[in-house]
Amino acid sequence: MEDKRVQFVFSLIFLIAYLALIFIVLFLETQSSFEIKPDHDSMLGELKILIGVLTAGVAQILNFWFGNSKKAQKEEVSEEEQP
């Protein structure tokens, strides 16, 4: 039971940080006062790449929590049958 709690906490932290990052990028993109000048070194492109990589992580987390329900039920039944 302790393992599931740790997994849940890490999943929650990851998802909250991911959504915060998305919000920050959207906020910066929609601000009319935030303009990237041609010679200004902006990390916005790298931030967009990071969001793309983290999106794959979100898919894996959702698959972990929602994707293997039939397999988990079969394992629980087989564990109960063993002496």
N, C-alpha and C positions, 0 to 999 in steps of 0.2 A: 504494500500500500504506500510505503514511503517513496518508492521509485516513481509511481504515478504522480505523486504530489510534486516532486522535483521536476519531472517532465512537464507538468502543467505550468509551473512557475516559469521555467525557461521559455516555454512556448508563448506564454503571456507577455513576458518581457520582450521577446523578439518581435511579436506582433505590434506591441505598443510603440517600440522604437521605429519599426518600419512605417507605421501610420504617421508618426511624428515627422519622419524624414519626408514622406510624401507631402504632408501639409506644408513643411518648410519650403520645398521646391515649388509647390503650387503658389504659395504666398509670394515668393520671390519672382516667379514668372508673371504673376498678375499685377504686381505693383508697378504703377506707371512711373513712380519716382526712382525705381531701381533700373538703371540703364547700364548696360555693359558697353564700355568704350572700347574702341578697336585695340588700343595698347594696354588695356586693363587686363590683368591676369585673373580670369574668373575660373572657379572650380565647378561651375554649373554643369559642364559637359561630363566631367568625371562623376559628379553626383548623380547624373542621369544613368550612367553606366552602373554605378553602385545600386541604384534602385532596380535596374534590370536583373542584376545578380541576386539581390535579396528577394525579388519576386519568385524566383525559383525556390528559394528557401521557404517562402510562405506556402507554396504548393506542396512541398514535402511535409510541412507541419500539418496542413489540412488533411493530407493523405494519411498521415500517421493517426490522427484522431478520428477520422471519419471513413477511411478507406478499407480497413481490414476488420470490419465488424463480424463477418461470417467466420473468418479464420480464428478470431479471438474467442468466439462462442464455441467453436469446435475444440479449441485447446482447453477451455474451462470444463467442458463436458468430459474430455479424456482425462483431465487431472482428477476430477471427482470420482471417476470409475476406478482409478488405481488405488490399491490399498495403502 
